[in-house]
Structures are given as C-alpha cells and as structure tokens.
Amino acid sequence: MGMVFGDAELQRQFNPVDVIELVAANRDWAFERHCDDEIAMSVEGVFSEYAVTFAWLPDNEALHLGCAFDMTIPEHRRVEMLRLLARINEQLLIGHFDLWPTEGAIMFRHALLLSGGADPTSQQAERLLGSALETCERFYQAFHFVVWANKDADDALVCSLFETVGNA
C-alpha cells in the first residue's frame, strides 16, 4: 500500500487496522473484520453496549474511530439533541459527537492522524478506544434525559454532570 506525495512514495509496513486487531485479540474483545481497512467490535459499558468501528482512511492517513450506542432519537427531540451535542462538543478536547439523521443515532467520532507513514502503537489504540468509551459514558445520561425525560439541553447536561460527594 503506497501513497504518493510529490515525488516521494511512502510505504506502510502494515495496515494500521492490524494493530487494532492485535489489541482486540490480546484483550479478548470480540471483533469482526470484514475487510482489510475496517474492524468492528462490541464493548460493554456501564450504561450501554457500544458498537465500535475502526476504519483506515488511506487518502487522509487517518485511523477513524466511530462509537455508537443503541439510542434512537425521535424526530421531535432531534433539535434539542443537536443543541445538547453542540454544548457537549464545546467541552471536548478530542473527538466529537454527531447525530446521524438517517438512523437517528448518536455517534462519537475521532481520528488518529498517521501522516508520513507513521504506525499506531497498541497504547495509542487502547487510549483511543478508552477515551471514546469514557466520553460516551460521561454524557450518556444527558442524551437519555433529552430523549426520555424531555429535558432541554442545558438541564440535561447539568443533571448528567452532577456528581455526589460523600456517603448518605
């Protein structure tokens, strides 16, 4: 697999998705690999089971992660969900949430740039997945509050980020 930039051609030693497969196998994570450039796995979280996909995008030299969960956003709550996503995305240092209109689903997305023929490390792969899951878990309840409790974006975000301290 080669890429041409000007007169220089860069050759990768292996597909970056291979690293994800090795990490998944070493961690005993169930995964499916339907093609060379994509791997899908299911990861159990506290609030949901997450469908995680890693895809190698050679034209961008990027390893893309998509993390979705089973929560369909009804049409009448989509505008408020978009408001919530905007407020959440303002707080995120890496990655972002999207609302996929055709499915009415929320997905966390992030990409690891591997320009110049760089290969991902297993630590980067684990951190990329860990960060996605932590972010989804952190905001899951806010999504739930907007969809099922009919809260507005600001109230949903405040309720989901409220953490109790001490014992009752």
C-alpha positions as CSV (number, residue, x, y, z in Angstrom):
1,M,0.0,0.0,0.0
2,G,1.8,3.2,-1.1
3,M,1.0,6.8,-1.2
4,V,2.4,9.5,-3.5
5,F,3.3,13.0,-2.2
6,G,5.1,14.9,-4.8
7,D,7.9,12.7,-5.9
8,A,8.2,10.7,-2.7
9,E,6.3,7.5,-2.2
10,L,5.7,6.2,1.4
11,Q,5.3,2.5,2.0
12,R,3.5,1.3,5.1
13,Q,4.8,-1.9,6.8
14,F,1.3,-3.0,7.6
15,N,-2.3,-1.8,7.8
16,P,-3.0,0.3,10.9
17,V,-6.2,-1.7,11.5
18,D,-3.8,-4.7,12.1
19,V,-2.7,-3.0,15.4
20,I,-6.3,-2.7,16.5
21,E,-6.9,-6.4,15.7
22,L,-3.9,-7.3,17.8
23,V,-5.0,-5.2,20.7
24,A,-8.6,-6.6,20.5
25,A,-7.2,-10.2,20.4
26,N,-4.9,-9.6,23.3
27,R,-7.7,-8.2,25.4
28,D,-10.2,-10.9,24.4
29,W,-12.5,-8.4,22.8
30,A,-14.9,-9.9,20.3
31,F,-14.4,-8.3,16.9
32,E,-15.2,-8.8,13.2
33,R,-13.1,-7.8,10.3
34,H,-15.0,-7.8,7.1
35,C,-12.2,-6.1,5.0
36,D,-8.6,-5.0,5.4
37,D,-9.4,-1.4,6.2
38,E,-12.1,-1.9,8.9
39,I,-12.7,-3.7,12.2
40,A,-15.9,-3.7,14.3
41,M,-16.3,-4.7,17.9
42,S,-18.9,-4.6,20.6
43,V,-17.8,-3.2,24.0
44,E,-19.9,-3.4,27.2
45,G,-20.2,-0.1,29.1
46,V,-22.0,0.8,32.3
47,F,-24.9,2.4,30.6
48,S,-24.9,0.8,27.2
49,E,-23.3,-1.7,24.8
50,Y,-21.2,0.3,22.3
51,A,-20.7,-0.6,18.7
52,V,-17.1,0.5,17.9
53,T,-15.7,0.6,14.4
54,F,-12.1,1.5,13.4
55,A,-11.5,2.3,9.8
56,W,-8.3,3.1,8.0
57,L,-8.7,6.1,5.6
58,P,-5.6,5.9,3.4
59,D,-6.3,9.1,1.5
60,N,-6.3,11.1,4.8
61,E,-3.7,8.9,6.5
62,A,-6.2,8.6,9.4
63,L,-7.4,5.8,11.6
64,H,-11.1,6.7,12.2
65,L,-13.0,5.6,15.3
66,G,-16.8,5.6,15.4
67,C,-18.5,4.6,18.7
68,A,-22.3,4.4,18.6
69,F,-24.9,3.1,21.1
70,D,-28.4,1.9,21.0
71,M,-30.4,5.1,21.4
72,T,-32.7,6.2,18.6
73,I,-33.5,9.9,18.8
74,P,-37.2,10.5,17.9
75,E,-37.8,13.2,15.3
76,H,-39.5,15.5,17.7
77,R,-36.4,15.6,20.0
78,R,-33.7,16.0,17.4
79,V,-33.4,19.8,17.5
80,E,-32.9,19.7,21.3
81,M,-30.4,16.8,20.9
82,L,-28.5,18.9,18.4
83,R,-28.4,21.7,21.0
84,L,-27.0,19.2,23.5
85,L,-24.4,17.9,21.1
86,A,-23.2,21.4,20.5
87,R,-22.8,22.1,24.2
88,I,-21.0,18.8,24.8
89,N,-18.7,19.2,21.8
90,E,-17.6,22.7,23.1
91,Q,-16.2,20.9,26.2
92,L,-14.3,18.1,24.3
93,L,-10.6,18.4,23.7
94,I,-10.6,15.4,21.4
95,G,-13.3,13.8,19.3
96,H,-16.9,15.0,18.8
97,F,-20.5,13.7,18.8
98,D,-22.6,13.6,15.7
99,L,-26.3,12.9,15.1
100,W,-26.7,10.7,12.1
101,P,-30.1,11.8,10.7
102,T,-30.9,8.8,8.6
103,E,-30.6,6.4,11.6
104,G,-31.5,9.0,14.3
105,A,-28.5,7.7,16.2
106,I,-25.7,9.4,18.1
107,M,-22.1,8.6,17.3
108,F,-18.8,9.7,18.9
109,R,-16.1,10.1,16.3
110,H,-12.3,10.7,16.5
111,A,-9.4,10.1,14.2
112,L,-5.8,9.4,14.8
113,L,-3.6,11.1,12.1
114,L,-0.8,8.9,10.9
115,S,0.9,11.2,8.4
116,G,4.2,10.4,6.8
117,G,3.8,6.6,7.1
118,A,3.6,6.6,11.0
119,D,2.2,3.4,12.5
120,P,-0.1,3.4,15.6
121,T,1.1,1.8,18.8
122,S,-1.0,-0.5,20.9
123,Q,-1.0,2.1,23.6
124,Q,-2.5,4.7,21.2
125,A,-5.1,2.2,20.0
126,E,-6.1,1.4,23.6
127,R,-6.2,5.1,24.6
128,L,-8.3,6.0,21.5
129,L,-10.9,3.3,22.4
130,G,-10.7,4.2,26.2
131,S,-11.2,7.9,25.6
132,A,-14.2,7.2,23.3
133,L,-15.9,4.9,25.8
134,E,-15.2,7.3,28.7
135,T,-16.7,10.2,26.8
136,C,-19.8,8.2,25.8
137,E,-20.3,7.0,29.4
138,R,-19.8,10.6,30.7
139,F,-22.6,12.0,28.5
140,Y,-24.9,9.0,28.1
141,Q,-27.3,10.2,30.8
142,A,-27.6,13.7,29.2
143,F,-28.7,12.1,26.0
144,H,-31.1,9.9,27.9
145,F,-32.6,13.0,29.7
146,V,-33.2,14.8,26.4
147,V,-34.9,11.8,24.8
148,W,-36.9,10.3,27.6
149,A,-37.3,13.0,30.2
150,N,-37.9,15.8,27.7
151,K,-35.3,18.0,29.4
152,D,-33.7,20.8,27.4
153,A,-30.0,20.6,26.6
154,D,-28.8,22.8,29.5
155,D,-30.8,21.0,32.1
156,A,-29.8,17.6,30.7
157,L,-26.2,18.5,30.8
158,V,-26.3,19.8,34.4
159,C,-28.2,16.7,35.6
160,S,-25.7,14.3,33.9
161,L,-22.6,16.1,35.2
162,F,-23.8,16.4,38.8
163,E,-21.7,14.1,40.9
164,T,-22.4,13.3,44.5
165,V,-19.7,13.5,47.1
166,G,-19.6,11.6,50.3
167,N,-22.0,9.0,51.7
168,A,-25.6,9.3,52.6
